[in-house]
Amino acid sequence: MFLEDVGEDIYRVDRMLTSLKLAGVLQKIRGFIFGTCDDCGPGEGYGSLTLEEVLDDHIRPLNVPSWRGAMIGHRIPQFTLPVGAEVEIDAGRATIRMVAPAVT
């Protein structure tokens, strides 16, 4: 799974990840990559968790390779990720390797 966002309050990111967890989606992932969340703050009058704490709370218990800061989404420069292609993630090196061609 790969995600990123722009201008979203952190409590809303937490709510979105909670929804994915309750729907059983997070339990099915085999890896997680988070880009950035530019202009994402705590939101006025809401909790004080950082984005890193929210991601750790939801992703760390899954024990899947994961990292944040990938150059995907709204970042410039950005890399294109093929949706639905099988990839191999090396979280320690922060790399993604396609296992098979995206187009046959």
Secondary structure, 3 states (H helix, E strand, C coil): CEEEEECCCHHHHHHHHHHHHHCCCHHHCCCEEEEEEECCCCCCCCCCCCHHHHHHHHHHHHCCCEEECCCCCCCCCCCCCCCCCCEEEECCCCEEEECCCCCC
